[in-house]
Amino acid sequence: MADVQPEPVELPAWRAYVFKHRGTLLALPALALTTFGRPSAASAAAGLPVALLGEALRCWAVGYSGVTTRGDTVTAPALVTAGPYAYVRNPLYVGNFLTALGFSVAFTGGLDARSRAALIAVGLGTMAAVYATIVPLEEAYLRRTFGAAFDEYVARVPRTVPRLSPAEPQQGNYDASVIARAETRTFATFGAMLAALVMKAARG
């Protein structure tokens, strides 16, 4: 399939706001964790592998999707169905959710059960609300741009719960060189969260 030149999709004003400011909105739960969290050695040991798994999934996905994932408007130069996109339609968001879950577990081990549950629920709930708003908008753009090809992809690959085996056919190529350009902000955020975790754990 030939590449299709991306055209911004027109969004309702409030949805456009959520999409444009999704990074800021998703930073709020991270700020809450670093402010109110109280990690323990056990919670850090349990949560960090999950966070790293989420980041690895995100990097895998970015290698296929490229730098367009960072824009303020919904775009897609081509319909990518290879790599992690052969298992789930939104691997970037699944990766983000795993990273958020991992840090939520890591930061809250020293809190009482009620406070821990509340902090995790608020953080993951915020993320779920943001993605519930923007994923249908992205899918509307993909359907408008790629038509039947996207509908066929939707029929093969689930939105958020990955398949056990990759769907065929697949389209797209992996380019590891794009990760450094596309993920600078993500790596900085991950590093900042890790540094905050270490400092709070050291303070006990």
C-alpha positions as CSV (number, residue, x, y, z in Angstrom):
1,M,0.0,0.0,0.0
2,A,1.4,3.4,-0.9
3,D,2.0,6.0,1.8
4,V,-0.9,8.5,2.3
5,Q,0.0,12.1,3.0
6,P,-1.3,12.9,6.5
7,E,-4.1,15.4,6.9
8,P,-5.0,16.8,10.3
9,V,-8.4,15.5,11.4
10,E,-10.8,18.1,12.7
11,L,-11.8,17.4,16.4
12,P,-14.4,18.8,18.7
13,A,-12.8,21.5,20.7
14,W,-12.7,19.7,24.0
15,R,-11.4,16.5,22.5
16,A,-8.8,18.5,20.5
17,Y,-7.7,20.0,23.8
18,V,-7.2,16.6,25.4
19,F,-5.3,15.3,22.5
20,K,-3.0,18.4,22.3
21,H,-2.3,18.5,26.0
22,R,-2.3,14.7,26.6
23,G,1.3,14.9,27.8
24,T,0.6,17.5,30.4
25,L,-2.6,15.7,31.6
26,L,-0.7,12.4,31.9
27,A,2.1,14.1,33.8
28,L,-0.2,15.0,36.7
29,P,-0.5,11.4,38.0
30,A,3.3,11.2,37.8
31,L,3.6,14.4,39.8
32,A,1.2,13.0,42.4
33,L,3.3,9.8,42.7
34,T,6.6,11.7,43.2
35,T,4.9,14.0,45.7
36,F,2.8,11.6,47.8
37,G,4.4,8.3,47.1
38,R,6.4,6.3,49.6
39,P,8.3,3.5,48.0
40,S,9.7,0.4,49.7
41,A,12.4,-2.0,48.5
42,A,9.8,-4.6,47.8
43,S,7.5,-2.3,45.8
44,A,10.4,-0.9,43.8
45,A,11.5,-4.5,43.0
46,A,8.0,-5.4,41.9
47,G,7.2,-2.3,40.0
48,L,10.3,-1.4,38.0
49,P,10.4,-4.5,35.8
50,V,6.8,-3.7,34.7
51,A,7.8,-0.1,34.0
52,L,10.8,-1.2,32.0
53,L,8.6,-3.7,30.1
54,G,6.2,-0.9,29.2
55,E,9.1,1.3,28.0
56,A,10.5,-1.5,25.9
57,L,7.1,-2.0,24.3
58,R,6.8,1.7,23.5
59,C,10.3,1.7,21.9
60,W,9.4,-1.3,19.8
61,A,6.2,0.4,18.6
62,V,8.0,3.8,17.9
63,G,10.5,1.9,15.7
64,Y,7.5,1.1,13.4
65,S,5.4,4.2,13.8
66,G,8.1,6.9,13.7
67,V,8.0,10.5,15.1
68,T,4.4,11.3,14.1
69,T,3.2,10.1,17.5
70,R,4.5,13.3,19.1
71,G,2.4,15.8,17.1
72,D,-0.4,18.0,18.3
73,T,-2.7,16.8,15.5
74,V,-3.7,13.3,14.5
75,T,-1.6,12.1,11.5
76,A,-0.4,8.9,10.0
77,P,1.7,8.7,6.8
78,A,0.9,5.0,6.4
79,L,-1.1,2.2,8.0
80,V,1.4,0.2,10.1
81,T,0.3,-3.3,10.9
82,A,3.7,-5.0,11.6
83,G,5.7,-5.5,14.8
84,P,3.6,-4.9,17.9
85,Y,0.8,-3.5,15.7
86,A,0.2,-7.1,14.6
87,Y,-0.8,-7.9,18.2
88,V,-2.6,-4.8,19.4
89,R,-3.8,-1.6,17.6
90,N,-2.4,0.7,20.3
91,P,0.9,-0.7,21.5
92,L,2.2,2.8,22.5
93,Y,-0.7,3.3,24.9
94,V,-0.4,-0.2,26.2
95,G,3.3,0.4,26.8
96,N,2.5,3.7,28.6
97,F,-0.1,2.0,30.8
98,L,2.4,-0.7,31.8
99,T,5.0,1.9,32.6
100,A,2.5,3.9,34.7
101,L,1.3,0.7,36.5
102,G,4.9,-0.2,37.2
103,F,5.8,3.2,38.7
104,S,2.5,3.3,40.6
105,V,3.4,0.0,42.3
106,A,7.0,1.0,42.9
107,F,6.1,4.4,44.5
108,T,3.4,3.3,46.8
109,G,4.7,0.3,48.7
110,G,5.2,2.2,51.9
111,L,1.7,3.7,52.1
112,D,-1.3,2.2,53.9
113,A,-3.6,0.1,51.8
114,R,-6.3,2.8,51.3
115,S,-3.8,5.5,50.3
116,R,-2.0,3.2,48.0
117,A,-5.2,2.1,46.2
118,A,-6.4,5.7,45.9
119,L,-3.1,6.9,44.4
120,I,-3.0,4.0,41.9
121,A,-6.6,4.3,41.0
122,V,-6.4,8.1,40.3
123,G,-3.3,7.7,38.2
124,L,-4.4,4.9,36.1
125,G,-7.9,6.2,35.9
126,T,-6.7,9.5,34.5
127,M,-4.6,7.7,31.9
128,A,-7.6,5.5,31.0
129,A,-9.9,8.6,30.6
130,V,-7.3,10.4,28.4
131,Y,-6.9,7.4,26.1
132,A,-10.7,6.7,26.0
133,T,-11.0,10.3,24.6
134,I,-8.2,10.2,22.0
135,V,-8.2,6.6,20.7
136,P,-11.6,6.9,19.0
137,L,-10.4,10.2,17.4
138,E,-7.3,8.5,16.0
139,E,-9.3,5.6,14.7
140,A,-11.7,8.0,13.0
141,Y,-8.8,9.6,11.2
142,L,-7.3,6.2,10.2
143,R,-10.7,5.0,8.9
144,R,-11.2,8.2,6.9
145,T,-7.7,8.0,5.5
146,F,-7.2,4.3,4.9
147,G,-10.8,3.1,4.5
148,A,-11.4,-0.6,4.0
149,A,-7.8,-1.4,4.8
150,F,-8.2,0.0,8.3
151,D,-11.5,-1.8,8.8
152,E,-9.9,-5.1,7.8
153,Y,-7.1,-4.4,10.3
154,V,-9.6,-3.6,13.1
155,A,-11.3,-7.0,12.4
156,R,-8.0,-8.8,12.8
157,V,-6.3,-6.9,15.7
158,P,-7.9,-5.9,19.1
159,R,-7.7,-2.3,20.4
160,T,-6.1,-2.8,23.8
161,V,-5.8,-6.5,24.7
162,P,-3.0,-8.1,22.6
163,R,-3.5,-11.2,20.5
164,L,-1.5,-14.2,21.4
165,S,-0.1,-14.5,17.9
166,P,0.6,-11.8,15.2
167,A,-2.1,-11.1,12.7
168,E,-1.4,-11.3,9.0
169,P,-0.8,-9.6,6.6
170,Q,1.7,-7.1,8.0
171,Q,2.9,-3.8,6.7
172,G,5.7,-1.6,8.0
173,N,9.4,-1.7,8.7
174,Y,11.3,-1.3,11.9
175,D,13.8,1.6,12.1
176,A,15.7,1.7,15.4
177,S,17.3,5.1,14.4
178,V,14.0,6.9,14.9
179,I,13.7,6.0,18.6
180,A,16.3,8.4,19.8
181,R,14.6,11.3,18.0
182,A,11.0,10.4,18.9
183,E,11.6,9.3,22.5
184,T,13.8,12.0,24.0
185,R,10.9,13.3,26.1
186,T,9.9,9.8,27.2
187,F,13.4,8.9,28.2
188,A,13.8,12.1,30.2
189,T,10.5,11.5,32.0
190,F,11.4,7.9,32.7
191,G,14.8,9.0,34.1
192,A,13.2,11.7,36.2
193,M,10.7,9.2,37.7
194,L,13.5,6.7,38.4
195,A,15.6,9.4,40.1
196,A,12.7,10.5,42.2
197,L,12.1,6.9,43.2
198,V,15.7,6.4,44.3
199,M,15.7,9.6,46.3
200,K,12.5,8.9,48.1
201,A,13.5,5.3,48.8
202,A,16.8,6.6,50.2
203,R,15.0,9.0,52.5
204,G,12.9,6.1,53.7
